[in-house]
Structure formats: C-alpha cells, structure tokens
Amino acid sequence: MKLTKKTHACIRLEKDGRTLVIDPGAYSEEDAAVGADAILVTHEHADHFDEGRLRAGLEGNPGAELWTLRSVAEQVSAAFPGRVHTVGHGDTFSAAGFDVQVHGELHAVIHPDIPRLTNVGYLVDGSVFHPGDALTLPGEPVDTLMLPVHAPWNKISEVIDYVREVKPRRAYDIHDAMLTELARPVYDTQIGSLGGADHGRLASGESIDV
C-alpha cells in the first residue's frame, strides 16, 4: 500500500488503483476525501469528521462509501442512501478492496467532567492501524501504527507506553496539527529513543510504501 499523510489525523491509503481515506477532518485539506473509493471516520469530533470534506468525497465519486460509527452515520446517511455503513468494535468488512477490522469503543478521557464519545480504530489489511482519539490496543501484531502524538487527552509518557504496548515495526505521527515546530524535536527524540519502534514524521502530502 501507499500511505499518504494529510494534515492532522487524516491519511490516504492506495492499493490496486483504489483509495481509502481515514478521518478527513476540519484541519485536513479541503480535498482530503476527494477521489476516495472508501472513507472511514473514527468519531464525530470536528478535527476527524468534517461534513463538508466528507460530502466532497462522496459527491465526487458516486461509488464511494462511508464506514463509521452511529453518531456520524446519522448525520449523513439520509443524503447518501445505501452508501453509509455503521460499524462498531469487533466488526470486519471489506472497503474498496481493503480488509478492515474495527477496534475500540470510547474516546480517551479529556477530563472527568467531559462525557466520553464513542471512538473506533481501524486496522487496514492487518498492517496499518489508525486508533482515532484513543490509545486502543488492536490485540494483534501491527506493522505500521499511526500514532496520536499531541492532544488535550494525552501526554508523552502515555504515547511512549502506547508504542511499547502495541509493538509496531514503525510508528508515524498523526494528531499533530497543534504541535509546534519547537516541540517536534523533543517528541521525536523521546518517542524514538524510548518507544521501541522505528518512529517518523511525514509532512502533509508526503507518501511512503507500507
């Protein structure tokens, strides 16, 4: 697969001429979902789910479909009958030729006074895991972990321990739009030296083969 990092938490995966996009949110490029054959959304927060970007992808390709949790599906399913699928923890499905497993149930705790939303992560082709806004353990080996490095709900010790628990071959940063350039070398050094996996950052639009 070809993996392309988009801004913040959005990634694009390409294989055999088909494209799958995860979390085209408000911090992502306006065309983040355009050209997608399948779109996955982890939860309803705006930095992961932007209705305008999602609609651009679904309207631009009449064959494109969406897989997401109920809270997102209910907002767009009427406009795209038969193309929106509700998923939850433990589900498996095929999307545009990609095999997907769903892991996780709840968003990480931001503060005890803030109710927790539903959040799911997606393991694609048994290789690439995108956890959304949670440090969900996929429960099986992962080659490439998309690593949420900076959020109101985490700290770097938790991020490092998450890499250690998942034990991927490599980890690439996501959820990083609010992380300043001043902080990036600190995160790179600490995660890279303590996480136990190859760690890297991709600029928006940069691609690798996974």
N, C-alpha and C positions, 0 to 999 in steps of 0.2 A: 504493500500500500504506500501511497504518497500521502504524507501528513503535512498540511499547511497550517501554520499558526496564524490566527487572526487576532485582532486586538482583544485583550482581556481574557475571557473564558471561552471564546469561540475557536473551534478547529474545523478544518475540512479534511476529509479522507477521500482519496480517489483510488479506484481499482477497476480494471477491465472496462474503462470508459464510463463508469458510474461514479457519482459523487454523493457523499453523506456529510451533512453538516450538523454539528452539535452546538447548541446554545448561541444562536445569533441574537445577542442582546443589545441593549442601548449603547454600550461602549464600543461595540463592534462596528465595522464598516457598514455603511447603508446597504451595500450589495452583498453582505456576508452570506446570505442564503440563496442568492440568485445563481441559477444553474444547478442547484441541488436536485437529486432524484429522491433523496430521503432526508428528513430533518428530525433530529432528536432534541428534546428540551428537558432539562433536569428538574426545573422548578420555576415558579412564577415570578421571582424577583426580576426587576427590570434589566439588570445587567446580564441576565441569562435569557430572558424572554421579552422581546420587543415585538409587539403585534405588527407594526409596520414592516419591519425587516422580514418577519415570518410570512406575511402576506405577499411580499415581493417575491419570495422564493416560490410559494405555492401558486401564485398567479402567473409567474413567468414560465412555469413548467406544469401543464395540466396533468401530467403523470406523476408529479411529485406527491409524496405522502408524509404525514407527520405522526411520530410516535412520542407520547408524553404522558404525564400524569393527569389525573382527572381535573385538577384546578385550572390547568392550562387548556386542556381539550375543550372544556365547557365554554371557553371564551371564543373559540374559533370554529368549532365543529359545524355550526349551522351554516357558515359561509362556504364550507368545503365538504359537502356530504359524501360519506364513504371514503374520505381520504385522511381522516383523523382517527388515530387508534390510541386507546387508553391502556397504559401498562402500569405494572407495579412490581415490587420485589419478587424475584423468583421466575418472572416471565422470560421466555425466549422467543425470538422471532427473526425473520429474515427481512431485511430492508434494502432494496435495490442491490441485491446480491451480497450484502454484508450480513453475517450472522451476529446477532446481538443478544447479550444476556443483561438482565436488569438486576441491579443490586442496591440495597439500601431503602430506607423508609422515611427518615426525618432529616431536616436541615440541622446543621450544627447549632449549638446554643450560642446565641449572640449575647443575651442577658436573661436571667431567670424571669424577668418581668415581661419579656417579649415572647409571645406564643410561637412555638416551633411550627414551621410549614412542612409539608411533605416534600421530600427530595429523593430523587433516584439517580444512581450512577449507571453508566453503560460500558460494558466490556464488549469491544468490537473485534470480531474474528479471533477471539481468545487471545488477543495481543495487546490492544490499546484500551486502557481504562481511563474514563473521564468520570470522576466522582461527583461533579457538581459542587454544591456547598456543604460538603460533609467529608469526614475522613473515614469513609466506608472501606472496609476490608472486602475485597472481591472473593476471598475464600479459595482462590486457586492462583497458580503462577501467572504473573503478568510480565510481558516483555517491556512495554512502554507505559509508564504512569504519567498521566497529566496531573501535575502537582499544584494544588491551590496554595500559593506561597504567601499571599497577603490579603487579609480580610478582617472585618471587625470581629470575627468569631474565632480567629486563631492566633497563635504566637509561634515563633520559630522553633521552639523546643518541640511543640506538637507536630509541626511539619516534618522535622527531622525524625522523630519517632515513628511517624506515619510511613515514611520511606523505609525505615528499618523493618516495620511490620509487614508491609506489602512485599518487600524484597524484589522490586523490579530489576530488570537488567539496566534500565536507564529511566531517568525522570526528567521531564521538561516542564518548565513553569507555565502555569495559567493563573488566572485570577490575579493579575499583576499590574492592572492599569493605574492603580493608585500608589504603586511603589515607585519612589523617586529614584532617579539615576544615582543619587548619592548613596542610597541604601543597597542598591543591587550588588556591588562587590562584597558587602558584608553577608548578604544572603547566599551569594554564590559560594563564598569560601566556607561558610558554616555548613550549609547543606551538602556541598560537595565533599567536604572532609569528614563529616560525621554521619551522613545518611547511609553509606554503604553501597551506593549505586552510582553509576555514571550520571552526572547532573549537568543539564544545559539549559540555555535560554535561546529561544528563537525570536527574532524580530518579527513584527507583524508583516505577513506576506512571505516569510521565509519558509522553505519546504525541506523535508528530509524523507528518505525512504525508510519505512519501518516494517 
